[in-house]
Amino acid sequence: MIIVTRLGNGIAVAVNPDLIERAEATPDTVVTLVDGHKLVIEEPLPRLVELVRAWRASVAAEAITLARYGNAADAHGADEASTADRTAHESSFGRVLRLPSREV
């Protein structure tokens, strides 16, 4: 979820970026959700894009961590995982996300 501020009353609202259909600067930023609801927010359009990109990057980073180590608790013991195991997880997960190969 990203946190944005409603224009006018200053109330913070948590929005699921997956439900954003489009956002327009008209001149206020109007966010249209997939169900047709609209939010007019204080954040300018470029800031909204930054928030969504950062959220998506955090989701991808968490997915990579889970793919490598199984769960967050196991991540603390990550040093104990073999290099071969980590490489196998990275290459299979990288293909799913179409990440560039780290192989030289």
N, CA, C and O atoms as a MOPAC input file, in Angstrom:
PM7 MOZYME 1SCF
protein

 N      0.84500 1    -1.18200 1     0.00000 1
 C      0.00000 1     0.00000 1     0.00000 1
 C      0.88700 1     1.24000 1     0.00000 1
 O      1.96800 1     1.25500 1     0.58800 1
 N      0.40500 1     2.27100 1    -0.66900 1
 C      1.07700 1     3.56900 1    -0.62400 1
 C      0.17600 1     4.52300 1     0.15100 1
 O     -1.04400 1     4.35900 1     0.17900 1
 N      0.78400 1     5.51000 1     0.77100 1
 C      0.03500 1     6.49200 1     1.54400 1
 C      0.02000 1     7.80000 1     0.75900 1
 O      1.07000 1     8.34600 1     0.42000 1
 N     -1.18400 1     8.29300 1     0.47600 1
 C     -1.35900 1     9.58000 1    -0.19000 1
 C     -2.28000 1    10.43900 1     0.67200 1
 O     -2.92700 1     9.93800 1     1.59100 1
 N     -2.33300 1    11.73100 1     0.37100 1
 C     -3.12200 1    12.66600 1     1.17100 1
 C     -4.25600 1    13.23500 1     0.33900 1
 O     -4.03300 1    13.80100 1    -0.73100 1
 N     -5.47200 1    13.08200 1     0.83900 1
 C     -6.62800 1    13.65400 1     0.13500 1
 C     -6.49900 1    15.16600 1     0.08900 1
 O     -6.12800 1    15.79700 1     1.07800 1
 N     -6.80400 1    15.73500 1    -1.05000 1
 C     -6.78200 1    17.18600 1    -1.20300 1
 C     -7.97700 1    17.77200 1    -0.45800 1
 O     -9.08400 1    17.24000 1    -0.54000 1
 N     -7.76000 1    18.84700 1     0.25600 1
 C     -8.84900 1    19.51300 1     0.94700 1
 C     -8.86100 1    19.25200 1     2.43400 1
 O     -8.75100 1    20.18300 1     3.23200 1
 N     -8.99600 1    17.97000 1     2.82400 1
 C     -9.09500 1    17.67600 1     4.25700 1
 C     -7.80200 1    17.15300 1     4.86300 1
 O     -7.70700 1    17.02100 1     6.08300 1
 N     -6.80600 1    16.85200 1     4.03800 1
 C     -5.49900 1    16.42100 1     4.53900 1
 C     -5.46300 1    15.05000 1     5.17900 1
 O     -4.50500 1    14.71600 1     5.87600 1
 N     -6.49100 1    14.25300 1     4.95300 1
 C     -6.53500 1    12.90700 1     5.53500 1
 C     -5.65400 1    11.96300 1     4.71200 1
 O     -5.73300 1    11.92600 1     3.48400 1
 N     -4.82100 1    11.20900 1     5.41600 1
 C     -3.97000 1    10.21600 1     4.76100 1
 C     -4.80500 1     9.00500 1     4.38500 1
 O     -5.64500 1     8.54700 1     5.15900 1
 N     -4.56300 1     8.49400 1     3.18500 1
 C     -5.30800 1     7.35000 1     2.67400 1
 C     -4.30600 1     6.31700 1     2.15200 1
 O     -3.36400 1     6.66700 1     1.44100 1
 N     -4.51000 1     5.06100 1     2.50100 1
 C     -3.69000 1     3.97700 1     1.97500 1
 C     -4.36800 1     3.43500 1     0.72000 1
 O     -5.55100 1     3.09400 1     0.73400 1
 N     -3.59500 1     3.36100 1    -0.36800 1
 C     -4.12600 1     2.91900 1    -1.65100 1
 C     -3.29600 1     1.73900 1    -2.15200 1
 O     -2.06700 1     1.75800 1    -2.08500 1
 N     -3.97700 1     0.72300 1    -2.64900 1
 C     -3.29600 1    -0.40700 1    -3.27400 1
 C     -2.94300 1     0.01200 1    -4.70400 1
 O     -3.84600 1     0.21000 1    -5.51700 1
 N     -1.65300 1     0.15200 1    -5.03400 1
 C     -1.26700 1     0.59800 1    -6.37300 1
 C     -1.74700 1    -0.32400 1    -7.49700 1
 O     -1.88300 1     0.10800 1    -8.64100 1
 N     -2.00300 1    -1.59200 1    -7.17000 1
 C     -2.50900 1    -2.51200 1    -8.19100 1
 C     -3.91600 1    -2.13800 1    -8.64200 1
 O     -4.36500 1    -2.58000 1    -9.69900 1
 N     -4.60900 1    -1.33300 1    -7.85400 1
 C     -5.97600 1    -0.94500 1    -8.19300 1
 C     -6.05800 1     0.40200 1    -8.90100 1
 O     -7.15100 1     0.86800 1    -9.22300 1
 N     -4.90200 1     1.03500 1    -9.14600 1
 C     -4.89500 1     2.31500 1    -9.86000 1
 C     -4.99300 1     2.04800 1   -11.35500 1
 O     -4.15100 1     1.36000 1   -11.93300 1
 N     -6.03100 1     2.59900 1   -11.97200 1
 C     -6.18200 1     2.48200 1   -13.42300 1
 C     -5.39400 1     3.56700 1   -14.12600 1
 O     -4.68200 1     3.30500 1   -15.09500 1
 N     -5.52600 1     4.80700 1   -13.62300 1
 C     -4.78900 1     5.92200 1   -14.21700 1
 C     -4.71500 1     7.06700 1   -13.21700 1
 O     -5.45600 1     7.11100 1   -12.23500 1
 N     -3.80500 1     7.98700 1   -13.49200 1
 C     -3.67000 1     9.19500 1   -12.68100 1
 C     -3.44600 1    10.35400 1   -13.64800 1
 O     -2.70900 1    10.23800 1   -14.62700 1
 N     -4.09100 1    11.45900 1   -13.35200 1
 C     -4.01100 1    12.63300 1   -14.22300 1
 C     -3.69800 1    13.86900 1   -13.38900 1
 O     -4.13600 1    13.98500 1   -12.24400 1
 N     -2.93700 1    14.78900 1   -13.97300 1
 C     -2.68400 1    16.08400 1   -13.35400 1
 C     -3.57800 1    17.08900 1   -14.06800 1
 O     -3.32000 1    17.44000 1   -15.22000 1
 N     -4.62500 1    17.55400 1   -13.39700 1
 C     -5.65300 1    18.36200 1   -14.08400 1
 C     -6.07800 1    19.63200 1   -13.35700 1
 O     -7.30000 1    19.77900 1   -13.34400 1
 N     -5.41300 1    20.53600 1   -12.78000 1
 C     -4.01600 1    20.52100 1   -12.34400 1
 C     -3.81100 1    19.71300 1   -11.06200 1
 O     -2.68300 1    19.33500 1   -10.74600 1
 N     -4.89600 1    19.44400 1   -10.31800 1
 C     -4.74300 1    18.56300 1    -9.15200 1
 C     -4.56000 1    17.12900 1    -9.64800 1
 O     -4.97900 1    16.78800 1   -10.75400 1
 N     -3.94000 1    16.30600 1    -8.83200 1
 C     -3.74100 1    14.91100 1    -9.21500 1
 C     -5.01200 1    14.12700 1    -8.90600 1
 O     -5.44800 1    14.04700 1    -7.75800 1
 N     -5.59400 1    13.55100 1    -9.95400 1
 C     -6.80600 1    12.74400 1    -9.83000 1
 C     -6.42800 1    11.29500 1   -10.12200 1
 O     -5.94000 1    10.97300 1   -11.20500 1
 N     -6.66100 1    10.43100 1    -9.14200 1
 C     -6.36000 1     9.00700 1    -9.27700 1
 C     -7.68100 1     8.27900 1    -9.50900 1
 O     -8.61000 1     8.38300 1    -8.70900 1
 N     -7.75000 1     7.54100 1   -10.61600 1
 C     -8.94000 1     6.74300 1   -10.91000 1
 C     -8.60000 1     5.28300 1   -10.65500 1
 O     -7.63600 1     4.75200 1   -11.20700 1
 N     -9.40200 1     4.64000 1    -9.81400 1
 C     -9.20000 1     3.22800 1    -9.49800 1
 C     -9.94200 1     2.36200 1   -10.50200 1
 O    -10.81000 1     2.85500 1   -11.22300 1
 N     -9.61600 1     1.08800 1   -10.55800 1
 C    -10.21800 1     0.19100 1   -11.54100 1
 C    -11.73100 1     0.06100 1   -11.38700 1
 O    -12.42900 1    -0.28000 1   -12.34100 1
 N    -12.23300 1     0.33300 1   -10.18800 1
 C    -13.68500 1     0.24400 1    -9.98200 1
 C    -14.39400 1     1.56800 1   -10.28100 1
 O    -15.60500 1     1.67800 1   -10.08400 1
 N    -13.64800 1     2.57600 1   -10.75600 1
 C    -14.23600 1     3.84700 1   -11.13100 1
 C    -14.16600 1     4.92600 1   -10.06300 1
 O    -14.39000 1     6.09900 1   -10.36400 1
 N    -13.86300 1     4.56300 1    -8.83000 1
 C    -13.73000 1     5.56500 1    -7.77500 1
 C    -12.57600 1     6.50200 1    -8.10500 1
 O    -11.57800 1     6.09500 1    -8.70000 1
 N    -12.72700 1     7.74900 1    -7.71300 1
 C    -11.69300 1     8.74500 1    -7.96100 1
 C    -11.23200 1     9.34600 1    -6.64700 1
 O    -12.02900 1     9.57300 1    -5.73600 1
 N     -9.93400 1     9.60100 1    -6.56200 1
 C     -9.34000 1    10.28200 1    -5.42200 1
 C     -8.61900 1    11.51300 1    -5.94200 1
 O     -7.86300 1    11.42800 1    -6.91000 1
 N     -8.84300 1    12.64400 1    -5.31700 1
 C     -8.07600 1    13.84700 1    -5.63700 1
 C     -7.07700 1    13.99900 1    -4.50300 1
 O     -7.45400 1    14.12400 1    -3.33800 1
 N     -5.78800 1    13.98800 1    -4.86000 1
 C     -4.75300 1    13.95600 1    -3.82900 1
 C     -3.83300 1    15.16600 1    -3.91900 1
 O     -3.73300 1    15.82400 1    -4.95400 1
 N     -3.15900 1    15.43800 1    -2.79400 1
 C     -2.23300 1    16.57100 1    -2.71900 1
 C     -0.94100 1    16.30800 1    -3.47200 1
 O     -0.35300 1    17.23600 1    -4.02700 1
 N     -0.48800 1    15.05800 1    -3.50300 1
 C      0.79700 1    14.74100 1    -4.12300 1
 C      0.74300 1    15.02300 1    -5.62200 1
 O     -0.23500 1    14.67800 1    -6.28600 1
 N      1.78600 1    15.64600 1    -6.15400 1
 C      1.83400 1    15.84200 1    -7.60900 1
 C      2.03600 1    14.49300 1    -8.31700 1
 O      2.50900 1    13.52800 1    -7.71700 1
 N      1.67500 1    14.45000 1    -9.58000 1
 C      1.75100 1    13.21100 1   -10.35200 1
 C      3.13800 1    12.56300 1   -10.31500 1
 O      3.22000 1    11.35200 1   -10.11000 1
 N      4.23600 1    13.31300 1   -10.50500 1
 C      5.55400 1    12.65600 1   -10.43600 1
 C      5.82600 1    11.99300 1    -9.07800 1
 O      6.46800 1    10.94400 1    -9.02900 1
 N      5.35100 1    12.58200 1    -7.98700 1
 C      5.54300 1    11.98600 1    -6.66400 1
 C      4.72500 1    10.70100 1    -6.53500 1
 O      5.19000 1     9.72700 1    -5.94200 1
 N      3.51100 1    10.69500 1    -7.08600 1
 C      2.69500 1     9.48300 1    -7.07500 1
 C      3.40700 1     8.35700 1    -7.82100 1
 O      3.42600 1     7.21500 1    -7.36300 1
 N      3.98300 1     8.68000 1    -8.95400 1
 C      4.72400 1     7.67700 1    -9.72900 1
 C      5.90000 1     7.14600 1    -8.91200 1
 O      6.15900 1     5.94300 1    -8.91400 1
 N      6.61700 1     8.03600 1    -8.21100 1
 C      7.73100 1     7.59800 1    -7.35600 1
 C      7.24400 1     6.64200 1    -6.26400 1
 O      7.88300 1     5.62700 1    -5.99000 1
 N      6.12900 1     6.97000 1    -5.65400 1
 C      5.58200 1     6.11100 1    -4.59500 1
 C      5.23400 1     4.72500 1    -5.12500 1
 O      5.52900 1     3.71700 1    -4.48400 1
 N      4.60700 1     4.67900 1    -6.29200 1
 C      4.21800 1     3.39300 1    -6.88100 1
 C      5.45800 1     2.59700 1    -7.26100 1
 O      5.52600 1     1.39600 1    -6.99900 1
 N      6.44100 1     3.25100 1    -7.87600 1
 C      7.67300 1     2.55300 1    -8.26400 1
 C      8.40300 1     2.00200 1    -7.04600 1
 O      8.88100 1     0.86800 1    -7.06800 1
 N      8.49100 1     2.80000 1    -5.98200 1
 C      9.16000 1     2.34000 1    -4.75800 1
 C      8.41100 1     1.15600 1    -4.14500 1
 O      9.02800 1     0.20600 1    -3.66300 1
 N      7.08100 1     1.21900 1    -4.16600 1
 C      6.29100 1     0.11400 1    -3.62500 1
 C      6.53000 1    -1.15800 1    -4.43000 1
 O      6.74200 1    -2.22900 1    -3.86100 1
 N      6.49500 1    -1.03600 1    -5.74400 1
 C      6.72000 1    -2.22000 1    -6.58700 1
 C      8.12400 1    -2.78800 1    -6.39300 1
 O      8.30400 1    -4.00500 1    -6.36100 1
 N      9.11700 1    -1.90800 1    -6.26300 1
 C     10.48600 1    -2.36900 1    -6.02100 1
 C     10.57200 1    -3.11500 1    -4.69100 1
 O     11.27500 1    -4.12000 1    -4.58700 1
 N      9.86100 1    -2.62900 1    -3.67500 1
 C      9.89600 1    -3.30700 1    -2.37500 1
 C      9.22800 1    -4.67900 1    -2.45400 1
 O      9.67500 1    -5.62700 1    -1.80900 1
 N      8.17200 1    -4.78400 1    -3.23500 1
 C      7.50000 1    -6.07400 1    -3.42200 1
 C      8.43600 1    -7.05200 1    -4.13200 1
 O      8.53800 1    -8.21400 1    -3.74000 1
 N      9.11800 1    -6.57700 1    -5.17800 1
 C     10.05300 1    -7.43700 1    -5.91000 1
 C     11.21200 1    -7.86400 1    -5.00700 1
 O     11.62800 1    -9.02200 1    -5.04400 1
 N     11.73200 1    -6.94300 1    -4.20000 1
 C     12.83600 1    -7.26700 1    -3.29600 1
 C     12.41000 1    -8.31700 1    -2.27400 1
 O     13.16700 1    -9.24200 1    -1.97700 1
 N     11.21600 1    -8.17700 1    -1.74500 1
 C     10.70600 1    -9.16200 1    -0.78400 1
 C     10.52400 1   -10.52300 1    -1.45900 1
 O     10.82500 1   -11.55900 1    -0.86600 1
 N     10.03700 1   -10.51600 1    -2.68800 1
 C      9.84700 1   -11.77800 1    -3.40900 1
 C     11.18600 1   -12.47000 1    -3.65000 1
 O     11.28500 1   -13.69200 1    -3.53900 1
 N     12.20200 1   -11.69800 1    -3.97600 1
 C     13.53200 1   -12.28200 1    -4.18500 1
 C     14.04700 1   -12.88200 1    -2.88800 1
 O     14.59800 1   -13.98300 1    -2.88600 1
 N     13.87000 1   -12.16300 1    -1.78200 1
 C     14.30100 1   -12.67300 1    -0.47600 1
 C     13.58100 1   -13.97300 1    -0.15000 1
 O     14.20100 1   -14.93400 1     0.30600 1
 N     12.27700 1   -14.00300 1    -0.38200 1
 C     11.51500 1   -15.22200 1    -0.10200 1
 C     11.93900 1   -16.36500 1    -1.01500 1
 O     12.02100 1   -17.51300 1    -0.57800 1
 N     12.20900 1   -16.05500 1    -2.28000 1
 C     12.63900 1   -17.09200 1    -3.21500 1
 C     14.00200 1   -17.65200 1    -2.81600 1
 O     14.26300 1   -18.84400 1    -2.98000 1
 N     14.85300 1   -16.80200 1    -2.30100 1
 C     16.19100 1   -17.25300 1    -1.91200 1
 C     16.17800 1   -18.05300 1    -0.62300 1
 O     16.82800 1   -19.09400 1    -0.52400 1
 N     15.43900 1   -17.56900 1     0.36300 1
 C     15.58400 1   -18.11400 1     1.70900 1
 C     14.33000 1   -18.75200 1     2.27100 1
 O     14.37300 1   -19.29600 1     3.37400 1
 N     13.23100 1   -18.70800 1     1.56700 1
 C     12.02300 1   -19.36700 1     2.03600 1
 C     11.10200 1   -18.46800 1     2.82800 1
 O      9.91200 1   -18.39600 1     2.52300 1
 N     11.61000 1   -17.78200 1     3.83500 1
 C     10.80900 1   -16.81700 1     4.58800 1
 C     11.73600 1   -15.84000 1     5.29400 1
 O     12.94900 1   -16.04700 1     5.33800 1
 N     11.17100 1   -14.78900 1     5.83900 1
 C     11.97400 1   -13.72600 1     6.44700 1
 C     12.81000 1   -14.24900 1     7.61900 1
 O     13.93700 1   -13.79600 1     7.82100 1
 N     12.27400 1   -15.19400 1     8.39000 1
 C     13.03000 1   -15.73400 1     9.52100 1
 C     14.27800 1   -16.44800 1     9.04500 1
 O     15.32100 1   -16.37200 1     9.69400 1
 N     14.18700 1   -17.14700 1     7.90800 1
 C     15.34400 1   -17.84700 1     7.36100 1
 C     16.37700 1   -16.88900 1     6.80600 1
 O     17.55000 1   -17.24900 1     6.70100 1
 N     15.97300 1   -15.67000 1     6.44500 1
 C     16.89800 1   -14.70600 1     5.85500 1
 C     18.01900 1   -14.36000 1     6.82300 1
 O     19.11700 1   -14.00700 1     6.39200 1
 N     17.75900 1   -14.45500 1     8.14000 1
 C     18.79900 1   -14.15900 1     9.12300 1
 C     19.90100 1   -15.21100 1     9.08400 1
 O     21.04600 1   -14.92900 1     9.43700 1
 N     19.56400 1   -16.40000 1     8.66400 1
 C     20.56300 1   -17.45600 1     8.54200 1
 C     21.07100 1   -17.58300 1     7.11400 1
 O     21.56400 1   -18.63900 1     6.71600 1
 N     20.95100 1   -16.52000 1     6.35400 1
 C     21.29300 1   -16.55200 1     4.93400 1
 C     22.75300 1   -16.89600 1     4.69700 1
 O     23.08300 1   -17.51500 1     3.68500 1
 N     23.63100 1   -16.50600 1     5.61000 1
 C     25.05100 1   -16.79900 1     5.42200 1
 C     25.31900 1   -18.29300 1     5.39700 1
 O     26.31600 1   -18.74300 1     4.83100 1
 N     24.43400 1   -19.05700 1     6.00900 1
 C     24.61200 1   -20.49800 1     6.06200 1
 C     24.18000 1   -21.19200 1     4.77100 1
 O     24.56000 1   -22.33500 1     4.52100 1
 N     23.38700 1   -20.50100 1     3.95400 1
 C     22.93600 1   -21.10500 1     2.69500 1
 C     24.12000 1   -21.20900 1     1.74600 1
 O     24.97200 1   -20.32300 1     1.69400 1
 N     24.16000 1   -22.29700 1     1.00200 1
 C     25.27900 1   -22.48600 1     0.09200 1
 C     25.17400 1   -21.54900 1    -1.10000 1
 O     24.08000 1   -21.13400 1    -1.48300 1
 N     26.30400 1   -21.22500 1    -1.67500 1
 C     26.34600 1   -20.36200 1    -2.85100 1
 C     25.58500 1   -20.99900 1    -4.00400 1
 O     24.90000 1   -20.30400 1    -4.75400 1
 N     25.69600 1   -22.29900 1    -4.15100 1
 C     24.99900 1   -22.99600 1    -5.23400 1
 C     23.48700 1   -22.85900 1    -5.08500 1
 O     22.78300 1   -22.64900 1    -6.07400 1
 N     22.98200 1   -22.97500 1    -3.85000 1
 C     21.54600 1   -22.82900 1    -3.61000 1
 C     21.07900 1   -21.42700 1    -3.95600 1
 O     20.04200 1   -21.25500 1    -4.59700 1
 N     21.84200 1   -20.42200 1    -3.53400 1
 C     21.46100 1   -19.03400 1    -3.82900 1
 C     21.47500 1   -18.78700 1    -5.33300 1
 O     20.56900 1   -18.13900 1    -5.85700 1
 N     22.47800 1   -19.28900 1    -6.02900 1
 C     22.57600 1   -19.09200 1    -7.47100 1
 C     21.39400 1   -19.74300 1    -8.18000 1
 O     20.84000 1   -19.16800 1    -9.11600 1
 N     21.00800 1   -20.93400 1    -7.74100 1
 C     19.85900 1   -21.61900 1    -8.34900 1
 C     18.58800 1   -20.81400 1    -8.16800 1
 O     17.80600 1   -20.66700 1    -9.10700 1
 N     18.37200 1   -20.29000 1    -6.96800 1
 C     17.18700 1   -19.46600 1    -6.71200 1
 C     17.22200 1   -18.19400 1    -7.54500 1
 O     16.20500 1   -17.80700 1    -8.12000 1
 N     18.37300 1   -17.53800 1    -7.61700 1
 C     18.48800 1   -16.28700 1    -8.36600 1
 C     18.19400 1   -16.50100 1    -9.83800 1
 O     17.47100 1   -15.71400 1   -10.44900 1
 N     18.75500 1   -17.57400 1   -10.42100 1
 C     18.56500 1   -17.76700 1   -11.85000 1
 C     17.12500 1   -18.13200 1   -12.19000 1
 O     16.58900 1   -17.65300 1   -13.19000 1
 N     16.48500 1   -18.97800 1   -11.37100 1
 C     15.10000 1   -19.33400 1   -11.66900 1
 C     14.17100 1   -18.15400 1   -11.43900 1
 O     13.25300 1   -17.93000 1   -12.22800 1
 N     14.39500 1   -17.39000 1   -10.36200 1
 C     13.54100 1   -16.23700 1   -10.09600 1
 C     13.80900 1   -15.13600 1   -11.11100 1
 O     12.88300 1   -14.43300 1   -11.51500 1
 N     15.04900 1   -14.97600 1   -11.52600 1
 C     15.39300 1   -13.96700 1   -12.52900 1
 C     14.68700 1   -14.21600 1   -13.85200 1
 O     14.31400 1   -13.27000 1   -14.54500 1
 N     14.50200 1   -15.47500 1   -14.20500 1
 C     13.78400 1   -15.78000 1   -15.44500 1
 C     12.32300 1   -15.38900 1   -15.33100 1
 O     11.73100 1   -14.92300 1   -16.30500 1
 N     11.73200 1   -15.57000 1   -14.15900 1
 C     10.33400 1   -15.20100 1   -13.97000 1
 C     10.16100 1   -13.69000 1   -14.10200 1
 O      9.20800 1   -13.22900 1   -14.73100 1
 N     11.07500 1   -12.91700 1   -13.51400 1
 C     10.98300 1   -11.46200 1   -13.57000 1
 C     11.67300 1   -10.87100 1   -14.80500 1
 O     11.62800 1    -9.66200 1   -15.03000 1
 N     12.30600 1   -11.72800 1   -15.59400 1
 C     13.06900 1   -11.29300 1   -16.76100 1
 C     14.17800 1   -10.31700 1   -16.36100 1
 O     14.40700 1    -9.29600 1   -17.00900 1
 N     14.85500 1   -10.67200 1   -15.26800 1
 C     15.97700 1    -9.86400 1   -14.81300 1
 C     17.19300 1   -10.18700 1   -15.66300 1
 O     17.31100 1   -11.30500 1   -16.16700 1
 N     18.09800 1    -9.23600 1   -15.83400 1
 C     19.30200 1    -9.52300 1   -16.59400 1
 C     20.14200 1   -10.56700 1   -15.85400 1
 O     20.17200 1   -10.59300 1   -14.62400 1
 N     20.80500 1   -11.40400 1   -16.59700 1
 C     21.62800 1   -12.43700 1   -16.01400 1
 C     22.87000 1   -11.83200 1   -15.38200 1
 O     23.43700 1   -10.87900 1   -15.91800 1
 N     23.30200 1   -12.37800 1   -14.24000 1
 C     24.52000 1   -11.90600 1   -13.60200 1
 C     25.71500 1   -12.73500 1   -14.05800 1
 O     26.83900 1   -12.51400 1   -13.60700 1
 N     25.47000 1   -13.68200 1   -14.94700 1
 C     26.55700 1   -14.52600 1   -15.43300 1
 C     27.39700 1   -13.74800 1   -16.42100 1
 O     26.88500 1   -12.93100 1   -17.18600 1
 N     28.70900 1   -14.01300 1   -16.39800 1
 C     29.62600 1   -13.29200 1   -17.29800 1
 C     30.16200 1   -14.24300 1   -18.32700 1
 O     30.95100 1   -13.84600 1   -19.18400 1

